[in-house]
Amino acid sequence: MNDEQLADASEVSGTSGRTAVVVGGGLAGVTAALALADAGVRVTLLESRPRLGGLAFSFQRGDLTVDNGQHVYLRCCTAYRWFLDRIEGSALAPLQDRLDVPVVDLAKPEGQRLGRLRRDALPVPLHLGRSLATYPHLSLAERARVGRAALALKGLDLADPTLDTQDFGSWLTAHGQSARAVEALWDLVGVATLNAVAGDSSLGLAAMVFKTGLLSDPGAADIGWAHVPLGELHDRLTRKALESSGVRIEVRSRVTSISTDENGAWSVQVPGETLRADTVVLAVPQRETYDLLPDGALDDPRLLLDIDTAPILNVHVVYDRKVLDKPFFAALGTPVQWVFDRTHASGLREGQYLALSQSAAQSEIDEPVAVLRERYLPELERLLPGARGAEVRDFFVTRERTATFAPTPGVGRLRPGARTKAPGLYLAGAWTATGWPATMESAVRSGVSAADAALSALGRPRPRRLFAFEEAA
């Protein structure tokens, strides 16, 4: 980065009150940058990594293009769907026509292991009635009690702050849910979306997930995922959209400090350079935000350090032949949680590449690859008969030790909103107060919120297309 590139942003734009620096090139930051640029603000985006996309990215491993982890979204994720439309990537990450999740239970004899969670074209809650009534991994009595708990969950008021103080596991027990029902249904969904088991999850966040995803609209839980590498969406197409909007992108640029002068103008410092602007959006993790916040920006910035993190482990296996005939499945009675076929997306031409997504992986995140190989390859052979005679051509793991914020009871009071007490400074990130757990949807929503607050202060009109997803929600 040179002096020319980091000139005074106000001078570059030739306007006053229409310049912004966004710190962080993950989904929250790029969303904020796009939203501001769409409203006519001159934006510079600073990212410390050599790429955009944050924790949803791709890398090369030989001839393979590998996602660091499997990311999915749901039809109810209206903000992320807006984002895909905005970068012209929707066709590359399509949704299922209708929710259909194969669930394999290794505790059952072969031939009786497969169940499915799927919806019908009926109104809520009848859309899941037939699936629940025939779900083989729960007893008849457990299925009936699940239905009653779902209705009780539907009646919860998500605006009630006391929900955040309770844990979901205790609520489920109080509503007649057996340990088996928690394992085979509630945690099957909850661990993947919350990155925590029910007993470690805020009732408020869990209720939000289940009410929005399963009990709001018949198609709300239909699953979508990228059929191309995540880098194609979150780096290449996003970069193209940003540049087309006039956003200046500087990667490998780590911000060391931000401050204001006596006139309220912001200075953003990177090694050897200073960028000045009217507005700053901090779209970085909570600990980095804490380090960069100027004095007085939040009443108690130390609360940011109390927002804990949770890891996700991803296990990658390349076989010499096809061993799975479904795009994905979930598993019970085994350490394996969710398995996705990434063959086509990775560019693999022979054999099959499977990715195992292991959430709430505190006990495994630091285990050696050899230990994980000894654990997971036999489990895959138990789950997939075709894997029993297949050659493993590659086995590796990716680890995100701070993949998400931990959705523990009480976390809601720790999550700040987009506005700070420092005029012109805004916060974004999946960990901020979006009402959602740490998902791509939460990240995009936070970027929109930060941009909306900044535009209001700058006196700039909201771009109508930006907030179209609110009408669809």
C-alpha positions as semicolon CSV with decimal commas, in nm:
position;residue;x (nm);y (nm);z (nm)
1;M;0,000;0,000;0,000
2;N;0,145;0,337;-0,095
3;D;0,082;0,703;-0,018
4;E;-0,135;0,752;-0,323
5;Q;-0,362;0,462;-0,238
6;L;-0,412;0,578;0,119
7;A;-0,480;0,944;0,054
8;D;-0,742;1,135;0,251
9;A;-1,069;0,965;0,157
10;S;-1,255;1,298;0,160
11;E;-1,013;1,441;-0,090
12;V;-1,046;1,136;-0,313
13;S;-1,425;1,158;-0,320
14;G;-1,437;1,532;-0,348
15;T;-1,733;1,541;-0,111
16;S;-1,791;1,587;0,258
17;G;-1,977;1,338;0,477
18;R;-1,963;1,067;0,215
19;T;-1,646;0,878;0,292
20;A;-1,607;0,555;0,485
21;V;-1,345;0,302;0,582
22;V;-1,458;-0,052;0,650
23;V;-1,213;-0,259;0,854
24;G;-1,251;-0,630;0,780
25;G;-1,331;-0,815;0,458
26;G;-1,549;-1,095;0,590
27;L;-1,918;-1,117;0,503
28;A;-2,007;-0,843;0,752
29;G;-1,749;-0,602;0,618
30;V;-1,811;-0,660;0,249
31;T;-2,186;-0,623;0,305
32;A;-2,135;-0,292;0,485
33;A;-1,903;-0,173;0,209
34;L;-2,149;-0,268;-0,066
35;A;-2,439;-0,105;0,116
36;L;-2,250;0,219;0,173
37;A;-2,121;0,230;-0,182
38;D;-2,469;0,165;-0,321
39;A;-2,582;0,477;-0,134
40;G;-2,313;0,691;-0,296
41;V;-2,054;0,678;-0,017
42;R;-1,689;0,653;-0,120
43;V;-1,560;0,340;0,056
44;T;-1,219;0,190;0,125
45;L;-1,219;-0,169;0,250
46;L;-0,919;-0,287;0,451
47;E;-0,856;-0,659;0,505
48;S;-0,553;-0,809;0,679
49;R;-0,569;-1,138;0,488
50;P;-0,472;-1,171;0,122
51;R;-0,837;-1,249;0,033
52;L;-1,195;-1,160;0,115
53;G;-1,449;-1,391;0,276
54;G;-1,342;-1,410;0,639
55;L;-1,398;-1,758;0,780
56;A;-1,590;-1,879;0,475
57;F;-1,310;-1,923;0,223
58;S;-1,128;-2,164;-0,006
59;F;-0,766;-2,265;-0,059
60;Q;-0,568;-2,488;-0,292
61;R;-0,442;-2,831;-0,195
62;G;-0,270;-2,974;-0,500
63;D;-0,532;-2,983;-0,773
64;L;-0,818;-2,953;-0,525
65;T;-0,994;-2,630;-0,436
66;V;-1,090;-2,684;-0,072
67;D;-1,338;-2,494;0,142
68;N;-1,210;-2,444;0,495
69;G;-1,545;-2,578;0,616
70;Q;-1,889;-2,667;0,492
71;H;-2,126;-2,370;0,505
72;V;-2,499;-2,392;0,439
73;Y;-2,787;-2,148;0,459
74;L;-3,166;-2,181;0,471
75;R;-3,446;-2,028;0,270
76;C;-3,529;-1,813;0,573
77;C;-3,183;-1,653;0,549
78;T;-3,320;-1,360;0,352
79;A;-3,020;-1,132;0,407
80;Y;-2,766;-1,387;0,284
81;R;-2,991;-1,462;-0,012
82;W;-2,994;-1,085;-0,086
83;F;-2,616;-1,091;-0,067
84;L;-2,594;-1,379;-0,316
85;D;-2,823;-1,186;-0,552
86;R;-2,616;-0,872;-0,506
87;I;-2,294;-1,045;-0,611
88;E;-2,474;-1,239;-0,886
89;G;-2,400;-1,571;-0,717
90;S;-2,745;-1,716;-0,641
91;A;-2,730;-1,973;-0,920
92;L;-2,401;-2,105;-0,778
93;A;-2,551;-2,175;-0,434
94;P;-2,902;-2,307;-0,503
95;L;-3,162;-2,410;-0,246
96;Q;-3,329;-2,748;-0,226
97;D;-3,672;-2,755;-0,386
98;R;-3,797;-2,894;-0,057
99;L;-3,629;-2,974;0,277
100;D;-3,496;-3,330;0,271
101;V;-3,228;-3,448;0,516
102;P;-3,121;-3,814;0,515
103;V;-3,034;-3,924;0,872
104;V;-2,837;-4,247;0,921
105;D;-2,840;-4,414;1,265
106;L;-2,550;-4,653;1,321
107;A;-2,717;-4,797;1,631
108;K;-2,964;-4,978;1,407
109;P;-2,909;-5,289;1,194
110;E;-2,800;-5,239;0,835
111;G;-3,101;-5,191;0,612
112;Q;-3,289;-5,008;0,888
113;R;-3,057;-4,715;0,947
114;L;-3,195;-4,452;0,713
115;G;-3,456;-4,199;0,817
116;R;-3,547;-3,865;0,665
117;L;-3,650;-3,522;0,785
118;R;-3,847;-3,358;0,507
119;R;-4,139;-3,131;0,454
120;D;-4,462;-3,146;0,260
121;A;-4,636;-2,864;0,076
122;L;-4,870;-2,798;0,367
123;P;-4,906;-2,504;0,606
124;V;-4,706;-2,480;0,929
125;P;-4,692;-2,698;1,138
126;L;-4,851;-2,966;0,917
127;H;-4,562;-2,938;0,671
128;L;-4,348;-3,152;0,903
129;G;-4,628;-3,373;1,035
130;R;-4,581;-3,674;0,810
131;S;-4,202;-3,664;0,841
132;L;-4,221;-3,653;1,219
133;A;-4,487;-3,924;1,233
134;T;-4,268;-4,163;1,035
135;Y;-3,925;-4,061;1,168
136;P;-3,777;-4,399;1,263
137;H;-3,512;-4,271;1,503
138;L;-3,768;-4,182;1,772
139;S;-4,036;-4,389;1,939
140;L;-4,403;-4,312;1,883
141;A;-4,426;-4,153;2,229
142;E;-4,113;-3,943;2,167
143;R;-4,255;-3,818;1,838
144;A;-4,574;-3,709;2,008
145;R;-4,381;-3,525;2,278
146;V;-4,165;-3,356;2,012
147;G;-4,479;-3,220;1,853
148;R;-4,599;-3,076;2,181
149;A;-4,258;-2,919;2,252
150;A;-4,254;-2,765;1,905
151;L;-4,589;-2,600;1,968
152;A;-4,462;-2,468;2,303
153;L;-4,152;-2,334;2,128
154;K;-4,368;-2,164;1,868
155;G;-4,546;-1,981;2,149
156;L;-4,228;-1,826;2,293
157;D;-4,178;-1,453;2,250
158;L;-3,835;-1,397;2,098
159;A;-3,839;-1,042;2,236
160;D;-3,850;-1,175;2,592
161;P;-3,503;-1,108;2,740
162;T;-3,543;-1,382;3,001
163;L;-3,511;-1,645;2,726
164;D;-3,145;-1,554;2,693
165;T;-3,081;-1,639;3,059
166;Q;-3,206;-1,998;3,025
167;D;-3,042;-2,295;2,857
168;F;-3,220;-2,483;2,583
169;G;-3,140;-2,826;2,724
170;S;-3,321;-2,759;3,052
171;W;-3,619;-2,619;2,863
172;L;-3,636;-2,932;2,648
173;T;-3,623;-3,158;2,954
174;A;-3,899;-2,955;3,120
175;H;-4,107;-3,007;2,807
176;G;-4,080;-3,382;2,808
177;Q;-3,790;-3,433;2,569
178;S;-3,587;-3,749;2,630
179;A;-3,210;-3,766;2,587
180;R;-3,274;-3,965;2,270
181;A;-3,505;-3,697;2,129
182;V;-3,244;-3,431;2,199
183;E;-2,975;-3,635;2,024
184;A;-3,180;-3,753;1,727
185;L;-3,366;-3,431;1,651
186;W;-3,303;-3,115;1,854
187;D;-2,921;-3,141;1,862
188;L;-2,911;-3,280;1,509
189;V;-3,032;-2,939;1,393
190;G;-2,914;-2,724;1,684
191;V;-2,549;-2,826;1,696
192;A;-2,508;-2,750;1,326
193;T;-2,675;-2,408;1,349
194;L;-2,574;-2,295;1,698
195;N;-2,235;-2,469;1,727
196;A;-2,330;-2,594;2,074
197;V;-2,534;-2,875;2,228
198;A;-2,872;-2,787;2,375
199;G;-2,746;-2,771;2,732
200;D;-2,484;-2,512;2,638
201;S;-2,715;-2,297;2,424
202;S;-2,919;-1,991;2,507
203;L;-3,290;-2,067;2,490
204;G;-3,336;-1,734;2,314
205;L;-3,100;-1,823;2,029
206;A;-3,227;-2,180;2,003
207;A;-3,588;-2,063;1,994
208;M;-3,495;-1,816;1,723
209;V;-3,340;-2,094;1,511
210;F;-3,629;-2,338;1,546
211;K;-3,910;-2,083;1,527
212;T;-3,765;-1,912;1,221
213;G;-3,633;-2,220;1,044
214;L;-3,900;-2,479;1,116
215;L;-4,210;-2,302;1,244
216;S;-4,246;-1,981;1,044
217;D;-4,302;-2,080;0,682
218;P;-4,324;-2,423;0,515
219;G;-4,014;-2,362;0,306
220;A;-3,809;-2,176;0,564
221;A;-3,573;-2,466;0,639
222;D;-3,499;-2,566;0,279
223;I;-3,120;-2,596;0,264
224;G;-2,885;-2,420;0,025
225;W;-2,511;-2,455;-0,019
226;A;-2,240;-2,350;-0,261
227;H;-2,191;-2,581;-0,558
228;V;-1,866;-2,399;-0,629
229;P;-1,575;-2,317;-0,396
230;L;-1,667;-2,056;-0,136
231;G;-1,385;-1,840;-0,266
232;E;-1,572;-1,808;-0,595
233;L;-1,859;-1,644;-0,408
234;H;-1,704;-1,465;-0,113
235;D;-1,383;-1,351;-0,279
236;R;-1,398;-1,340;-0,661
237;L;-1,762;-1,242;-0,718
238;T;-1,770;-1,023;-0,409
239;R;-1,455;-0,843;-0,517
240;K;-1,607;-0,789;-0,861
241;A;-1,925;-0,642;-0,708
242;L;-1,726;-0,416;-0,476
243;E;-1,500;-0,287;-0,751
244;S;-1,801;-0,228;-0,979
245;S;-1,948;-0,013;-0,701
246;G;-1,631;0,192;-0,673
247;V;-1,503;0,039;-0,349
248;R;-1,127;0,052;-0,307
249;I;-1,006;-0,284;-0,171
250;E;-0,679;-0,314;0,016
251;V;-0,585;-0,664;0,128
252;R;-0,286;-0,753;0,346
253;S;-0,360;-0,429;0,532
254;R;-0,377;-0,471;0,908
255;V;-0,522;-0,176;1,095
256;T;-0,323;-0,083;1,405
257;S;-0,539;0,198;1,546
258;I;-0,836;0,423;1,481
259;S;-0,890;0,767;1,628
260;T;-1,067;1,099;1,572
261;D;-0,931;1,450;1,551
262;E;-1,076;1,765;1,710
263;N;-1,319;1,802;1,419
264;G;-1,455;1,448;1,456
265;A;-1,286;1,315;1,142
266;W;-1,160;0,958;1,168
267;S;-0,805;0,842;1,109
268;V;-0,738;0,473;1,039
269;Q;-0,377;0,374;1,083
270;V;-0,202;0,093;0,897
271;P;0,174;0,041;0,907
272;G;0,330;0,351;0,757
273;E;0,005;0,504;0,634
274;T;-0,307;0,684;0,757
275;L;-0,649;0,688;0,592
276;R;-0,898;0,959;0,688
277;A;-1,275;0,931;0,657
278;D;-1,606;1,051;0,797
279;T;-1,729;0,704;0,894
280;V;-1,561;0,384;1,011
281;V;-1,718;0,041;1,029
282;L;-1,528;-0,210;1,243
283;A;-1,618;-0,552;1,103
284;V;-1,364;-0,770;1,283
285;P;-1,390;-1,031;1,562
286;Q;-1,483;-0,918;1,910
287;R;-1,133;-0,935;2,059
288;E;-0,985;-0,738;1,771
289;T;-1,269;-0,490;1,804
290;Y;-1,184;-0,450;2,173
291;D;-0,822;-0,373;2,084
292;L;-0,918;-0,109;1,827
293;L;-1,205;0,066;2,002
294;P;-1,125;0,421;2,113
295;D;-1,199;0,520;2,470
296;G;-1,564;0,585;2,541
297;A;-1,699;0,409;2,233
298;L;-1,885;0,154;2,448
299;D;-2,000;0,180;2,809
300;D;-1,810;-0,134;2,905
301;P;-1,592;-0,265;2,622
302;R;-1,465;-0,544;2,849
303;L;-1,795;-0,721;2,789
304;L;-1,665;-0,801;2,441
305;L;-1,398;-1,019;2,599
306;D;-1,670;-1,216;2,778
307;I;-1,817;-1,332;2,447
308;D;-1,659;-1,675;2,426
309;T;-1,580;-1,862;2,107
310;A;-1,653;-2,215;1,987
311;P;-1,456;-2,430;1,741
312;I;-1,553;-2,626;1,431
313;L;-1,343;-2,914;1,298
314;N;-1,363;-3,023;0,935
315;V;-1,240;-3,363;0,822
316;H;-1,163;-3,406;0,452
317;V;-1,138;-3,748;0,284
318;V;-1,065;-3,824;-0,081
319;Y;-1,150;-4,175;-0,201
320;D;-1,048;-4,344;-0,524
321;R;-1,413;-4,419;-0,609
322;K;-1,766;-4,300;-0,540
323;V;-1,882;-4,410;-0,195
324;L;-2,178;-4,176;-0,134
325;D;-2,476;-4,134;-0,366
326;K;-2,635;-3,839;-0,183
327;P;-2,525;-3,475;-0,174
328;F;-2,514;-3,490;0,208
329;F;-2,645;-3,673;0,513
330;A;-2,649;-3,643;0,892
331;A;-2,549;-3,925;1,125
332;L;-2,644;-4,062;1,467
333;G;-2,471;-4,319;1,689
334;T;-2,128;-4,208;1,572
335;P;-1,888;-3,917;1,621
336;V;-1,965;-3,817;1,260
337;Q;-2,217;-3,532;1,243
338;W;-2,275;-3,414;0,882
339;V;-2,111;-3,541;0,562
340;F;-2,112;-3,351;0,231
341;D;-2,002;-3,452;-0,116
342;R;-1,760;-3,184;-0,236
343;T;-1,628;-3,370;-0,541
344;H;-1,760;-3,145;-0,818
345;A;-1,709;-2,819;-0,629
346;S;-1,345;-2,903;-0,554
347;G;-1,257;-2,986;-0,915
348;L;-1,180;-3,351;-0,840
349;R;-1,209;-3,556;-1,159
350;E;-1,164;-3,910;-1,030
351;G;-1,296;-4,065;-0,711
352;Q;-1,498;-3,879;-0,450
353;Y;-1,419;-3,609;-0,195
354;L;-1,622;-3,599;0,127
355;A;-1,614;-3,324;0,389
356;L;-1,724;-3,393;0,746
357;S;-1,845;-3,090;0,939
358;Q;-1,795;-3,136;1,314
359;S;-1,944;-2,855;1,521
360;A;-1,898;-2,797;1,895
361;A;-1,562;-2,970;1,854
362;Q;-1,396;-2,856;2,177
363;S;-1,272;-3,206;2,261
364;E;-1,120;-3,269;1,917
365;I;-1,003;-2,939;1,779
366;D;-0,638;-2,990;1,879
367;E;-0,610;-3,364;1,825
368;P;-0,339;-3,482;1,581
369;V;-0,441;-3,571;1,227
370;A;-0,331;-3,931;1,282
371;V;-0,569;-3,968;1,578
372;L;-0,856;-3,819;1,380
373;R;-0,780;-4,048;1,087
374;E;-0,793;-4,354;1,312
375;R;-1,125;-4,236;1,451
376;Y;-1,312;-4,119;1,143
377;L;-1,214;-4,354;0,861
378;P;-1,363;-4,661;1,038
379;E;-1,677;-4,459;1,115
380;L;-1,717;-4,370;0,748
381;E;-1,679;-4,738;0,658
382;R;-1,956;-4,820;0,903
383;L;-2,178;-4,549;0,756
384;L;-2,096;-4,607;0,390
385;P;-2,061;-4,969;0,274
386;G;-1,897;-4,847;-0,048
387;A;-1,608;-4,702;0,153
388;R;-1,507;-5,041;0,291
389;G;-1,302;-5,142;-0,008
390;A;-1,208;-4,796;-0,126
391;E;-0,858;-4,651;-0,120
392;V;-0,811;-4,330;0,076
393;R;-0,606;-4,105;-0,148
394;D;-0,596;-3,809;0,087
395;F;-0,699;-3,730;0,444
396;F;-0,657;-3,390;0,604
397;V;-0,831;-3,160;0,849
398;T;-0,903;-2,789;0,875
399;R;-0,953;-2,630;1,213
400;E;-1,135;-2,311;1,301
401;R;-1,065;-2,270;1,673
402;T;-1,272;-1,953;1,697
403;A;-1,526;-2,036;1,428
404;T;-1,823;-1,874;1,601
405;F;-1,916;-1,697;1,918
406;A;-2,040;-1,941;2,182
407;P;-2,422;-1,915;2,209
408;T;-2,421;-1,962;2,587
409;P;-2,702;-1,843;2,813
410;G;-2,650;-1,474;2,887
411;V;-2,455;-1,398;2,568
412;G;-2,733;-1,170;2,446
413;R;-2,652;-0,899;2,701
414;L;-2,289;-0,902;2,584
415;R;-2,356;-0,847;2,213
416;P;-2,343;-0,478;2,117
417;G;-2,553;-0,317;1,848
418;A;-2,420;-0,145;1,539
419;R;-2,403;0,203;1,693
420;T;-2,133;0,311;1,934
421;K;-2,108;0,625;2,147
422;A;-1,839;0,756;1,916
423;P;-2,009;0,951;1,634
424;G;-1,926;0,795;1,299
425;L;-1,804;0,460;1,440
426;Y;-2,011;0,145;1,385
427;L;-1,970;-0,225;1,460
428;A;-2,045;-0,526;1,241
429;G;-1,988;-0,898;1,272
430;A;-2,194;-1,212;1,327
431;W;-2,122;-1,172;1,700
432;T;-2,303;-0,836;1,726
433;A;-2,669;-0,805;1,830
434;T;-2,843;-0,938;1,521
435;G;-3,073;-1,177;1,706
436;W;-2,920;-1,465;1,509
437;P;-2,652;-1,715;1,608
438;A;-2,313;-1,693;1,440
439;T;-2,413;-1,770;1,081
440;M;-2,353;-1,617;0,741
441;E;-2,700;-1,468;0,778
442;S;-2,601;-1,296;1,102
443;A;-2,285;-1,159;0,942
444;V;-2,472;-1,008;0,647
445;R;-2,744;-0,866;0,871
446;S;-2,481;-0,699;1,088
447;G;-2,322;-0,536;0,784
448;V;-2,660;-0,404;0,675
449;S;-2,730;-0,269;1,026
450;A;-2,395;-0,092;1,043
451;A;-2,441;0,060;0,698
452;D;-2,797;0,167;0,779
453;A;-2,683;0,345;1,095
454;A;-2,397;0,513;0,911
455;L;-2,618;0,627;0,623
456;S;-2,865;0,776;0,869
457;A;-2,589;0,978;1,035
458;L;-2,447;1,084;0,700
459;G;-2,788;1,194;0,577
460;R;-2,774;0,952;0,287
461;P;-3,091;0,772;0,167
462;R;-3,129;0,399;0,209
463;P;-3,081;0,215;-0,120
464;R;-3,416;0,038;-0,164
465;R;-3,266;-0,278;-0,315
466;L;-3,045;-0,321;-0,010
467;F;-3,334;-0,363;0,227
468;A;-3,557;-0,569;0,001
469;F;-3,477;-0,877;0,208
470;E;-3,655;-0,722;0,508
471;E;-3,983;-0,739;0,317
472;A;-3,919;-1,105;0,237
473;A;-3,837;-1,196;0,596
